[in-house]
Amino acid sequence: MVDTDRWYREMFEASTVGLALADENGLLVLANEAYAAIVGCPRHLLSGRSSREFTHPDDLAQHAAMEQIMDDAKARGESVHVEKRYLHADGTVRWGWISASEVPGPGGIRWTMAVVHDTTDRRRVEDDLRQAAQTDALTGLLNRRGWRDRLHQLTTPRGADLALALAMIDFDRFKSYNDRYGHGRGDRLLVRFSAAAQDLLGGRVSIARWGGEEFALAMPGVDSTTMSAVLAELSAVVPDGQTFSAGYTTLRAGSPSTTVSTARTCCSIGPNETVVHARTARRTKRPDDDRQLCRRPNPTTPESDA
């Protein structure tokens, strides 16, 4: 005759999937080695502790709501499945796909059984693929897809007075530079500029390679004056004495539209738009021609236009 209790315990112990049993207060009663490996805590130290201790700060609200989540799922006749992050003892983040079930404890009180599948490797692959899909292969900056996603994040309403400064920059006579020095050197110039821009701007500005020698910038919570100053800073880090032209504007949440114009063309950018073009942005000014800032005399660059 099979010893059922022993059989279930051996399955519990041998499972490569994390298994944990918590009492009515959310304190762990049992956990297997796979669960201990996910949270990064020796198994013998888990009893009597809450999984809250190992939960990523961004997922604490979900953890606190688990009882209500389970009640709602039970009312619908459904099982509970959630994904959460654990902070491992080594400082890394571990992802877990959790199936939680109500089980009877002593006296029929509700205890909770959690089955935790470690999805960390899958999430890393997904994150890597997502990053690759949003990153320009040459410069490592955001590409157009990444730029659209970033603008979507930045333009999600967070208050009626939120301002978003936008700019486009375009290297001057870049075709002439490529013709004179070769495309390899042109690529290296773009790479060097991108690295210098990231070092200079840090997290203050989101920057993307829009295409070719064009770059897009977004800076939340500031006005055009600040963006103009940022462009001036950027002009000082362009390699090889090269220059760029720039246009900028400011969008403000809650406005039905923002009009951006130049002497050449005009367009209206609504609150849901995610693209701004350099030629439709207000040109920064230079004292000698009243049109452009961010340009310096460049005796090394051929005079023919790109």
Buried (B, 14 or more C-beta within 10 A) or exposed (E): EEEEEEEEEEEBEEBEBBBBBBBEEBBBBBBBBBBBBBBBBEBEEBEEBBBEEBBBEEBEEBBEEBEEBBEEBEEEEEEBEBEBBBBBEEEEEBBBBBBBBBEEBEEEEBBBBBBBBBBBEEBEEEEEEEEEEBBBEEBEBBBBBBBBBBBEEBBEEEEEEBBBBBBBBBBBBBBBBBBBBEEEEBEBBBBBBBBBBBEBBEEBBBBBBBEEBBBBBBBBBBBBEBBBEBBEBBBEBBBBEBBBBBBBBBBEBEEEEBEBBBEEEEBEBEBEBBBBBBEBBBBBEBEEEEEBBBBEEBEEBBEEEB
